[in-house]
Amino acid sequence: MLRIAFLALSLLALGSHRAWAQDIAGIEDCTKTSGLDKRTGCLQSNVNYLQRLVNKNALEAAQKLTAAQAEIV
C-alpha cells in the first residue's frame, strides 16, 4: 500500500511540472495583477471564457452525436 502511494505521489510530482508550463490561449495571467478588484475581474474573465469554451465543445459534441445517430439510422 505504501508503494502505491509513493508511486502515485511520484507521478503527480512529475506531471505537475509539465502542467505548470502549459498556457491556454485566451486565459489571462492574474497573478501579476495588482489590486483585489482587478484580480477578481481577471479571474471572472477567465471563468467566463472557460464556460463559453465548455459550452461550445458540448454543442459540437452533441452535433457530432446527432449526425452519427442519423447516419446509423
TORPA-796750 format. One record per residue: x, y, z of N, C-alpha, C in turn; residue in one letter. Coordinates in steps of 0.001 Angstrom, whole numbers, plus 500000, padded with zeros to 6 digits. Layout:
XYZXYZXYZA ...
//
This chain:
500821498814500000500000500000500000500870501257500000M 501948501188500742502851502329500806503528502559499461L 503848501483498767504479501604497443503537502270496447R 502262501919496512501277502517495613501154504013495878I 501112504383497144501024505798497495502265506553497023A 503430505960497204504670506591496768504688506749495252F 504236505715494533504185505772493080503222506866492619L 502072506951493251501084507967492883501632509371493119A 502278509583494246502850510897494544503978511237493583L 504760510244493208505846510472492253505295510878490895S 504257510193490448503647510532489168503032511927489194L 502411512273490308501853513623490438502948514677490394L 504050514407491048505159515356491061505746515534489673A 505887514448488945506423514540487588505444515231486651L 504184514960486799503181515547485925502918517008486211G 503157517450487429502848518836487778503780519821487078S 505021519441486803505935520337486109505478520571484678H 505003519539484050504539519655482675503276520513482631R 502360520327483585501108521086483604501366522545483964A 502372522814484762502655524174485201503066525062484022W 503743524507483053504287525300481960503295525506480812A 502146524864480864501199524979479768500460526304479832Q 500259526893478661499457528098478543498196527764477770D 497102528364478158495842528182477444495557529490476740I 495359529405475427495064530616474651493750531217475143A 493763532496475454492564533177475921492522533372477419G 493381532696478154493412532824479611494465533853479990I 494067534766480866494991535797481324495726535324482576E 496929535813482767497693535524483974497305536555485030D 496531536129486006496008537039487020496955537213488205C 498061536497488229498957536570489372499738537889489404T 499897538513488254500672539742488211499801540994488327K 498491540791488446497574541911488551497561542425489979T 497689543732490139497660544300491487496262544844491763S 495858544773492967494544545246493356493532544126493339G 492731544066494391491770542984494529490691543052493461L 490216544245493121489168544385492107489653543926490740D 490868544313490379491413543914489079491646542415489031K 492145541853490114492404540413490153491091539626490074R 490069540094490794488768539442490751488175539518489355T 488303540672488711487808540830487349488543539934486373G 489828539800486558490640538934485707490216537475485860C 490046537033487094489625535660487338488223535406486787L 487326536385486948485975536227486418485999536152484893Q 486857536929484280487019536877482828487494535498482384S 488423534918483119488908533575482808487797532538482967N 486999532670484028485898531740484257484883531849483126V 484541533069482727483590533258481634484112532654480342N 485384532851480060485985532292478847485900530766478870Y 486254530165479999486227528709480098484804528163479998L 483821528879480563482429528443480445481968528481478993Q 482327529532478269481966529609476848482631528483476067R 483886528184476373484614527126475685483985525763475948L 483619525490477196482985524218477542481638524098476839V 480849525174476831479549525138476166479702524909474665N 480681525560474063480928525383472625481316523946472317K 482207523377473128482629521993472916481477521013473142N 480626521285474119479470520420474366478501520474473192A 478288521661472644477404521807471490477963521062470280L 479256521202470044479880520493468926479788518983469105E 479995518503470319479908517065470580478481516567470370A 477489517352470804476093516966470612475743516925469128A 476258517885468363476002517894466923476635516683466243Q 477849516326466641478502515134466080477729513870466451K 477234513809467675476480512649468108475174512534467322L 474505513657467108473265513663466340473525513224464897T 474611513716464329474969513340462957475295511841462874A 475973511322463878476313509904463897475059509049464057A 474123509500464887472876508769465074472059508763463778Q 472039509882463083471311509968461812471952509052460771A 473255508970460776473965508112459829473684506635460108E 473602506280461376473329504888461763471925504492461332I 470974505404461502469581505115461118469498505054459628V 
//
